[in-house]
């Protein structure tokens, strides 16, 4: 990859600023800059040319002003909704290929939320950027330049802006967060072939899920689960198993033995039901973790019917950023406010938004107009992350069930089904991962 920066912008929105940014970067960094489709030769397929140009860069700066999101074509259609729109092609290609994308937010412009963006750009909403103002332009650019220099010096997959470079994990994370299953598996396979290792980890686990008895279960009042839900839960369980091996605090909290506190711990509350199925939770470790996921799978079917992008319960009026529910388990930011462990998990996944969305989406149609996010700040980001990063939602609910089970009505009323088919599938995943933890380490991030 060459030492080049790509500047993506809309002329109607920020042409003047983009030019100033370019001049400053050339003056201070001396880097090669690509910033205008006019540089593409006549007669060339401009979409392909843009993709090739982006692919040669080691960073993309997305210059975003107040009109960037809503610029229209001559027919009144929002340009960003056109798959061939140059800005969409540029940013989407960079996200897909794991190239760092740094939003340049002009004059107080706020980064668009995921529900305002087409699916292939939704990860942009989670990228850390930099604010640039006319009054402080020089100082703002100096901060940007210092960040780019540190990125270049480190030469690894993360820069100070939280953007990914091309690695096995980076490609999987980008593909999962942008919801493109073909890219997730395809990019993974290409890299594994180049590295001379097996391309099987994701496929092996999703195959177990697809062929399991759980995939054929008809849940009470819900019917069959989306196959993506079954596969995604299997992958997330594999990830948490690996975290448990590493002594991760979140995984350890989920894998504790039955605490005996039925007012807080869902494993205690459901102890008679687990006992009736022969599922013992008296010793901390893999068994309580697996049985917790059995409960989680059932809870997800009650709360969202396995739809990872589910919005809030429309029968209630909780529309503030802190109280609006979101995702598979209908959690809300208020639920994690007093938990340092969950706040740490939230911070981690904001910076590492790889949550198997590409897998969870199979068999699910998202109604984004009905699954909107509310408010602003961390509360809104929590709603967005819960939907576009389902593994985050799973881990939040997993810890929540062990520490504050009364948050979920279906748990309190004991409406959640415990299925032996869930335990059978998860046990197969567990045995596979534990037999070859090095092979499956890609899932851990």
TORTI-129360 format. One record per atom (N, C-alpha, C): residue in one letter; x, y, z. Coordinates in pm, whole numbers, plus 50000, padded with zeros to 5 digits. Example, Ala and Ser with C-alpha at 12.3 -4.5 7.8 and 13.67 -1.06 7.14 Angstrom:
% TORTI-129360
a513194943150780 a512304955050780 a513204967050780 s512854977550708 s513674989450714 s512905000350787 
END
This chain:
% TORTI-129360
x500854988150000 x500005000050000 x500895012450000 x500615021949914 x501415033949904 x501105043450018 x502025053150037 x501845063050142 x500995074450087 x499695071750070 x498785081150006 x497535083150091 x496975095350083 x495755098450154 x494655101750052 x493485096450076 x492335099049989 x491395108550063 x491025119649999 x490085129050059 x488745127549989 x487745123450064 x486375121850012 x485535133750057 x484835140149964 x484035151849999 x482955154049894 x481995162449925 x480985166649829 x481225181249793 x481235184149664 x481495197849622 x480445207349677 x479185203149676 x478115211849722 x478195214549871 x478915206149941 x478955206750086 x480245212650140 x481385209150081 x482645212450148 x483835213950054 x483625218249931 x484745219149836 x485845228249887 x485475239849944 x486475249149992 x487315243350105 x486655237250200 x487375231050312 x488265219650264 x487735211350173 x488525200050124 x489825204850061 x489745215749984 x490945221349923 x491945226250026 x491445232850131 x492335237550238 x492985225950312 x492205215550338 x492755203650404 x493865197550317 x493585196350189 x494585190650097 x495865198750098 x495745211850086 x496935220450081 x497755219150209 x497065218550321 x497775217550448 x498515204150461 x497875193450417 x498515180250425 x499725179350333 x499595184550213 x500725184450119 x501885192450176 x501545204050237 x502595212750291 x503315206350408 x502575199550497 x503165194450620 x503645180050611 x502975172050526 x503325157950518 x504015154050389 x503775161850285 x504365158750156 x503845145950095 x502645141850139 x502075129350090 x501355131349959 x501175120449886 x500355120449766 x498895120749809 x498125129649748 x496725131449785 x495835129149664 x494785121249679 x493765119749576 x492475125549632 x491885135149557 x490695141349613 x489655145349509 x489805141549384 x488845146449286 x488625136349176 x487355133349149 x487025123949042 x487415129448906 x487705142548897 x488155148248771 x489505142548729 x490215136448825 x491515130348795 x491365116948725 x490135111648718 x489915098748653 x489835100748502 x490575093148422 x490585094948275 x489205093148214 x488955100148106 x487695098948033 x487515084647983 x486275080147983 x485965066747932 x486215055548030 x486705058948150 x486995048848252 x485755046248337 x485555033948377 x484505030548474 x484865037248605 x484145048148641 x484595056148754 x484415048848887 x483405040048898 x483245032449022 x484445023449044 x484825016248940 x485985007448951 x487255015348977 x487365026848909 x488565035148926 x488655040449069 x487525044849125 x487525049649263 x487905038649360 x487355026649337 x487685015449425 x489175012349421 x489745013149302 x491185010549288 x492015021349356 x491605033949340 x492325044949404 x492265043849556 x491085041249608 x490945039849753 x491815028349803 x491875017649726 x492655006049766 x494155008549775 x494635019249710 x496065022449715 x496415031749830 x495415036349906 x495645046150011 x495805039550147 x496495046450237 x496595041250374 x495715048750471 x494905058150422 x493895064850504 x492925072150413 x491665072950455 x490665080950384 x490075091150480 x490105103750440 x489505114450517 x488145117450459 x487095115850539 x485735118550494 x485335132450545 x485355142350456 x485045156150494 x483515157750495 x482975160950612 x481525160850631 x481065174350686 x480285181450605 x479695194050648 x478215192150677 x477535203150704 x476135202050748 x475205197050639 x475585198350511 x474715193750401 x475125180150344 x476195174250397 x476765162050340 x475735150850332 x474945149350435 x474025138050445 x472845139050349 x472435151350315 x471155153150246 x471275159550108 x472465159550048 x472615164749912 x471775156349816 x471035162949728 x470105156149638 x470555157049493 x470085147349410 x470345148149267 x469215156049201 x469245157249068 x468275165648998 x466845160449010 x466695147649047 x465365141849064 x464875142349209 x465655148849294 x465255150149433 x465615138249520 x466345128749466 x466735116949542 x468025119749618 x468075115249742 x469295117049820 x470445109349754 x471535116349726 x472645109949654 x473215098049729 x473235098949860 x473815088149939 x473045075049924 x471815075849877 x471015063749858 x471285057049724 x472105063149641 x472485057449512 x473755049149529 x473705036049504 x474895027649523 x476105032049441 x475875039649332 x476975044349248 x477445058449284 x476855064349387 x477295077549431 x478775077049467 x479555086549417 x480995085949435 x481415086049582 x480775094349663 x481135094849805 x480825081549873 x479685075749840 x479325062849899 x480305052049855 x480695052149728 x481655042349677 x482985043749750 x483445056149765 x484745058649828 x484785053649972 x483825058250052 x483835054650194 x483505039850213 x482535034950136 x482165020850148 x483325011650115 x484085015150011 x485245007049974 x486285006850085 x486555018550144 x487545019250251 x487105011050373 x485835012150411 x485345004350524 x485424989450496 x485054985850374 x485044971750337 x486444965950339 x487434973850298 x488804968650287 x489634970850412 x489024976450517 x489754978350641 x490724989950639 x490544999350547 x491405011250540 x490885021450641 x491755027650720 x491295037550819 x490455048550755 x489285051050812 x488395061650767 x488265071750881 x488655084250856 x488685094550958 x487695105550921 x486575106750991 x485635117550962 x486235131250999 x486155140750906 x486545154650931 x485245162450943 x484855166051063 x483545171751091 x483655186951096 x482995193751002 x483155208050983 x482175216251065 x482695226351133 x481895236451201 x480795230551290 x481155220451368 x480205214851463 x479275204251407 x479485200151283 x478665189451226 x478815176751310 x477715169851332 x477725157551411 x477835145551316 x478595135551357 x478715123351275 x477325117251255 x476955113551133 x475635107551111 x475455094751192 x474255092351236 x473955079951307 x473775068651206 x473855056351254 x473775044751166 x472465044351087 x471355048351153 x470075047551084 x469865058450980 x470815067750969 x470765077950865 x471595074150743 x472315063050753 x473265058950649 x472815046250580 x473205044550452 x472955031650387 x473735020750459 x473305008550442 x473854997550521 x475364996150510 x475914998350390 x477344996350372 x478185007550433 x477555018250481 x478285029250545 x478005030350694 x477225021350751 x476775023250889 x477915023050990 x479005016250960 x480115016251054 x480735030051067 x480545038650968 x481075052250975 x480585059351101 x479375056151146 x478795062851263 x479585060151390 x480425049651390 x481195045951509 x482655049951499 x483035056251387 x484435060151370 x484735073251443 x485835073251513 x486275085151584 x486885094951483 x486435107451485 x486925117251390 x487505129351459 x487575140251385 x488145152651437 x487285164351392 x487045173651483 x486265185651452 x487185196351396 x486735202751289 x487525213351225 x486645225751213 x487175237051261 x486455249751255 x487295260151182 x486635269751119 x487355280451051 x488235288151149 x487685290951268 x488405299251365 x489635292251421 x489665279051419 x490805271651476 x491395261951374 x491295265651247 x491675256451139 x493115251451154 x494045260451178 x495455256351184 x495685246551299 x495135249751416 x495315240751531 x494635227351508 x493445227651448 x492725215151419 x493495206551322 x494055212951220 x494835205251121 x496115199751182 x496705207251273 x497905202151340 x497585189351417 x496415188951483 x496015176851554 x495815165151457 x495185167951344 x494995157551242 x496335152451192 x497225161651163 x498535157751108 x499325149451208 x499275153251336 x499965145351438 x499385131251447 x498075130351436 x497445117151439 x497855108651321 x497925114651203 x498335107251083 x499795102951093 x500625111351152 x502035107751169 x502185095951264 x501405096351374 x501485085051469 x501015072151404 x499955073351323 x499465061551252 x500545055751163 x501215064251090 x502265059850997 x503425053651072 x503795059451187 x504925054251265 x504625040851326 x503355038951373 x502995026451438 x502935014951340 x502385017851222 x502335007651118 x501534995451154 x500534996851245 x499694985351280 x498274987951239 x497334979551286 x495984980151234 x495134990951300 x495624997551406 x494815007751474 x495535021051473 x494815031851449 x495385044951467 x494635052151577 x495025064551608 x494415071451720 x492945074651695 x492525073851570 x491135076851538 x490255064451545 x490825052751578 x490025040651592 x489695034151460 x490505036451356 x490205030851225 x491105018851199 x490585009051125 x491294996551106 x492174996650982 x493314990250994 x494144987250878 x493824973050833 x494364969250718 x493994956150663 x494714944950736 x493964937050810 x494454925050876 x493324915050872 x493594902950914 x492544892850919 x491404897551009 x491744902051130 x490694906551221 x490004919051167 x490794928151110 x490204940551060 x489194938150951 x489514929250858 x488554926550750 x487294920050803 x487454910650896 x486254904450954 x485414914651029 x486084923551104 x485324933351181 x484574942851090 x485234947550984 x484584956650892 x483424949950823 x483644937650776 x482564930750705 x481374928150797 x481674924250921 x480564921451013 x479784934051046 x480514944951071 x479814957051110 x479034963350997 x479494961450873 x478764967150760 x477704957750708 x477614945650765 x476514936750730 x476674930050596 x477904927350550 x478084921050421 x478674907150441 x477804897050441 x478234883450474 x479244878250373 x479034881050245 x479944876050143 x481344881450163 x481434894450200 x482744900450224 x483384894350347 x482574892050452 x483124886450576 x483794873150549 x483084864050484 x483644850850457 x484704851550348 x484424859350243 x485354860150132 x486694865950173 x486664877150246 x487904883450290 x488674874150382 x487954867350469 x488594858150562 x489284846850487 x488584841250389 x489154830150314 x490394834450236 x490334846250172 x491484851050096 x492704852350186 x492524858650302 x493644860750392 x494174847550446 x493274838250481 x493724825550534 x494504817650430 x494084818450304 x494824811650199 x496224817450187 x496314831050192 x497614837450182 x498524833650298 x497914832050419 x498714828950537 x498974813950550 x498394805950463 x498654791650465 x497954784250577 x496854789850630 x496154783150738 x494764779350694 x494054772150782 x492734767050746 x491694778150735 x490824777650633 x489794787850618 x488484784050687 x488544774750783 x487314768750832 x486654774450957 x487304782451042 x486684785651171 x485264790751167 x484974801251095 x483614806551092 x482674796451029 x483064791050915 x482204781550844 x481944769150928 x482944764551003 x482764752551085 x481694754751192 x481714766351255 x480754769151362 x479364771651305 x479264779351199 x477944781951142 x477334769351082 x478174760151037 x477664747350987 x477064739151100 x477744739051215 x477174732251332 x475804737951364 x475694751151363 x474424757651396 x473344754351294 x473694755251165 x472704752851060 x472184738551061 x473024729151102 x472644715051101 x472104710251236 x472024719251332 x471594715251467 x470084713451475 x469664706051577 x468234704851601 x467604718151637 x468404727251693 x467894740351731 x467384748151611 x468014746151496 x467594753351375 x466184749351331 x465684738151382 x464364733351342 x463314734851453 x463714740551564 x462784742251677 x461744752951644 x460504750251682 x459444760351673 x459214765751813 x459554778251835 x459464784451966 x458014788651995 x457634787452117 x456264790752157 x455924805252121 x454874807152046 x454374820252004 x455324827751911 x456394821251866 x457374828151783 x457704820651654 x457524807651654 x457894799851537 x459384797151533 x459894794151415 x461324791451399 x462134804351410 x463324803051466 x464224814451474 x464854817051338 x465194829551307 x465994832151187 x467284824151196 x467674817951088 x468884809651092 x470114817951128 x470104830751090 x471224839451127 x471344841251277 x470204840951347 x470234842151493 x470924829951555 x470574818151506 x471184805751559 x472694805751531 x473064809251409 x474484809551373 x475234820251453 x474624832151465 x475284843051535 x475484840051683 x474494833951745 x474644830351886 x475734819751904 x475844810651808 x476904800551815 x478284807151805 x478424816751714 x479704823751699 x480034832051823 x479024838751878 x479274846951997 x479654838152115 x479014826452126 x479394817252233 x480844812752215 x481244810152092 x482644806252067 x483584817452111 x483224829852080 x484054841252121 x484174841852274 x483064840552344 x483104841652490 x483844829852552 x483744818152490 x484544806652538 x486034809852532 x486454816052423 x487864819952409 x488234830552511 x487324839852536 x487584850152636 x487714844052776 x486894833952802 x486974827252931 x488334820552950 x488844814552846 x490174808352851 x491244818752885 x491014831152838 x491984841952860 x491804848852995 x490774845053071 x490524851553199 x489864865153186 x489144867453075 x488454880053054 x487394882353162 x487334894653215 x486454897653328 x484974895953292 x484584899753172 x483194898353131 x482814883553123 x483674875553062 x483404861253050 x483364854553189 x484264858653277 x484264852953412 x482984856453487 x482484868553466 x481224872453533 x480064863953485 x480084860453357 x479014852053302 x479134837553347 x480374833053371 x480634818853397 x480664815353546 x480264824553632 x480244821553776 x479244810353807 x479514803353914 x478534793453963 x477264800754008 x476184793454015 x474924798554068 x475204805654201 x474834818554209 x475184826454328 x474234824154444 x473074818154418 x472094816354524 x471224828554548 x471454839354473 x470684851654489 x469634852554379 x468454847654406 x467424847154302 x466884860954266 x467144870954349 x466674884454317 x467534891154211 x468734885954188 x469644891854091 x470084882153980 x470324869654018 x470954860053928 x469894851453858 x469834852353725 x468844844553650 x469104829553660 x470374825453678 x470634811153694 x470014805853823 x470034813953927 x469374810054052 x467854809954034 x467334820253971 x465894821653949 x465344809853869 x466144805053773 x465724793853688 x466304780553734 x466834779953855 x467484767753902 x466604755353891 x465324755753928 x464494743653914 x464364739053768 x464234748453678 x464104744953535 x465404738953482 x466544744753521 x467824739053479 x468004724953538 x467654723353663 x467804710353729 x466964699653660 x465764703453618 x464884693853551 x465474688853420 x466354696853359 x466994693053233 x468394687253254 x468784685653380 x470104680053411 x471244689753389 x470974702553392 x472004712853370 x472444718253506 x473644714353548 x474154718253680 x474994730953668 x474804740053763 x475514752953761 x476194755853895 x476584745353966 x477134747054100 x478634749554103 x479304748353989 x480754750553983 x481044760753873 x481794771153907 x482124781453807 x482894775253690 x482644780453572 x483364775653455 x482484774553333 x482824765253246 x482194764453115 x480724760253121 x480344751853219 x478954747253224 x477974758653254 x478194766753359 x477294778053379 x477274787653261 x478424789353195 x478464798153078 x477584792552966 x477714779652939 x476904773552832 x475414774352867 x475084771452991 x473674771653031 x473124785953029 x473974795753057 x473544809753045 x473194812852899 x473974807652805 x473684809952664 x472404802552622 x472134791152683 x470844784652659 x469714794152696 x469854800652810 x468844810252856 x468814822552764 x469974827252724 x470044838852634 x469344836152501 x469564824352445 x468924821052318 x467414821552332 x466904816052440 x465454816652463 x464964830852487 x465744838752561 x465354852552589 x465304860952461 x466284858952374 x466294866352248 x465074863552163 x464574851352170 x463354848152095 x462134854952156 x462084856252287 x460954863052350 x461004878152325 x462184884052336 x462294898552330 x462284904152188 x462854897052092 x462984902751957 x462704892851845 x462324880551879 x462154869851780 x463444867451702 x464574870351766 x465874867851702 x466274878351601 x465644890051604 x465974900951511 x467004910151574 x468224909751524 x469334917051583 x469144932251577 x468334937051481 x468184951451460 x466894956951521 x466284949451611 x465014953451670 x465114966851742 x464124975551721 x464064988251792 x463314986851923 x462934998151979 x462304997952111 x460914991852107 x460394988352223 x459034983552238 x458084995252209 x457324994352100 x456475005452058 x455245007252146 x455024998052240 x453854999352328 x454135008152448 x455395012352465 x455745021152576 x456345034052522 x456535043752610 x456955057052564 x458385060352604 x459235050352612 x460625052652652 x461445057052531 x461465070052505 x462125075052384 x463305084152416 x463775084252538 x464995091752567 x466205083152531 x467345089552517 x468555082252480 x468895071552583 x468635074352709 x469015065152817 x468035053752836 x466765055652795 x465745045552826 x465215038152704 x465525042552583 x465045035652463 x465725022052451 x464935011552432 x465474997952423 x465954995052281 x466864985652270 x467424982652138 x468004968652135 x467934962552016 x468654950251991 x467944937552032 x468674926652024 x468144913252047 x467444911852181 x467984918152284 x467494915852420 x466824928252480 x466564938252393 x465854950352435 x466494956752559 x467804958452552 x468524965052659 x468564980152635 x468894987652738 x468965002252726 x470185007452801 x470615019352762 x471845024952819 x471735026552970 x470555029853018 x470355031353162 x470735018753238 x470575006953172 x470864994253238 x472334992653273 x473214998953195 x474654996953216 x475295008653290 x474505019053319 x475065031353375 x475825029153506 x475345020053589 x475955017853721 x476875005753726 x477205000253611 x478074988353607 x479414991853542 x480484993253619 x481794996053559 x482194985453456 x481844972953482 x482194962253389 x481504964153255 x480214967353257 x479484969253132 x479864982353064 x480214992553141 x480715004853081 x482025002253008 x482874993953067 x484134990353002 x483874982452873 x482904973352880 x482544965652761 x482024974852651 x481194984452686 x480654994252592 x481795001952524 x482725006752603 x483865014252548 x484685005552453 x484884992952493 x485684983952409 x485024981652273 x483724978552275 x483054975552149 x482864987952062 x482784999752123 x482745011852042 x484005013151957 x485135009552016 x486405010251944 x486654998051857 x485944987051885 x486154974451813 x484794968651772 x484084975251680 x482694971351652 x482564959151560 x483104948051604 x482984935551530 x482024926551605 x480814924951553 x479814917551630 x479034907451551 x479574902551437 x478954892051356 x477614896051296 x477404908951271 x476144913351212 x475894906751077 x476974904351003 x476814898050872 x476184884250884 x476434877450995 x475854864251019 x474444865551077 x474284873951178 x472974875751241 x471904880451143 x472294887151036 x471294892950946 x470634882550854 x471194870450845 x470614860450755 x469194856950799 x468254858750709 x466864855850737 x466114867050807 x466764878750820 x466144890150890 x466064902050796 x464904908450792 x464744921050720 x464584932150822 x465494941750820 x465444952550917 x464504963550868 x463614967850956 x462704978950926 x463264991350992 x464264997450927 x464995008150995 x464095019851031 x463025021850954 x462135032850990 x461415030051121 x461225017151155 x460575013651281 x461575010251390 x462825009051352 x463865005251445 x464815017051471 x464275029051470 x465085040951482 x465725042151619 x466735050751626 x467405053551751 x466935067151803 x467075069251935 x466515081151996 x467575088652076 x467405101852083 x468275110252163 x469635112052100 x470615114852184 x471975116652134 x472965112052240 x474235114452216 x475275110652312 x475445095652326 x475955091352441 x476245077152463 x474985068552459 x473855074152501 x472615066452495 x472255062552354 x472375071952262 x472085068752121 x473125059152066 x474405061252102 x475445052352053 x475235038152105 x474745036952228 x474445023652283 x473365016852199 x472305024052161 x471245018352078 x471815013651944 x472615022151881 x473195018851751 x474095006651761 x474965006651863 x475914995651878 x475204982551906 x474134983051982 x473384970952015 x472824964351890 x472544972451786 x471954967051663 x473004963051561 x473984971551538 x474954968451432 x476094959551482 x476114956951613 x477144948451672 x476474938551768 x475754928551714 x474944919751799 x475724912551909 x476984909251885 x477754902451990 x477864911152114 x477934924252096 x477924933452210 x476634931952288 x475514931652218 x474214930152285 x474144917152363 x474714906652306 x474704893552374 x475494894252503 x476694899952498 x477534900452618 x476924909452725 x476324920652685 x475644929252782 x474534921552853 x473714914652775 x472614907152834 x473124895652920 x474224889452878 x474784878452956 x475204882753095 x475914893953103 x476304899253234 x475064903953310 x474154910553238 x472944915453302 x472124904453367 x472004893053301 x471224882053357 x471844876553486 x473154877953499 x473804872953621 x473764883153734 x473534895953700 x473634906353803 x472344914053827 x471434914353730 x470214922453743 x469114916553656 x468744904353684 x467814896853600 x466414903053596 x466074911453695 x464724917153700 x464464927253589 x465484930553512 x465304939953400 x464454933953289 x464324920853284 x463624914253174 x462314907953222 x461214912953171 x459904907453206 x459764892653175 x460184888053056 x460044873753026 x460824864753123 x461924870053177 x462674862553278 x461884862253409 x461394873853451 x460654874653578 x459424865653578 x458774864953459 x457554856753448 x457854842353410 x459124839253395 x459594825953356 x458924821253227 x458904830253130 x458354827252998 x459404822152901 x460674823352939 x461764819652849 x461924804552846 x461984798952726 x462144784452709 x463614780452717 x463894770052794 x465214763752795 x465134751452707 x465944751052604 x465874740052508 x467144731552514 x466954718452524 x468094709452518 x468834710452386 x468084714052281 x468724715652150 x469754726952153 x469484737352234 x470454748152249 x471724743052316 x471544735452423 x472694730052495 x473514720752406 x472844712552327 x473554703252238 x474404710952137 x473824721252075 x474564729051975 x475754736052040 x475524742452152 x476594749952218 x477704740652265 x477364728652309 x478384719152351 x479284715252233 x478684713152116 x479484710051997 x480434721551964 x479934733851971 x480784745551945 x481914746152046 x481584744352171 x482564744852280 x483664734552260 x483294722352228 x484284711752208 x485194714652090 x484614720151984 x485404723551866 x486414734451897 x485974744951964 x486854756251996 x487934752052094 x487574744552197 x488554740552298 x489574730752243 x489204723352139 x490154713952079 x491234721151999 x490884732851942 x491834740151857 x491714755251883 x492004759852003 x491814774052035 x492634783351946 x493804778851903 x494624787251817 x493974789851682 x493314779551629 x492654780951499 x491494790751508 x490794790551621 x489604798951635 x489894812451699 x491164815351721 x491524828051787 x491074840151708 x490854838651577 x490384849751496 x489054855251544 x488254846851610 x486954851251659 x487064860051782 x488174859051853 x488344866151980 x488574880851958 x489194884651849 x489674898051821 x490744901751919 
END
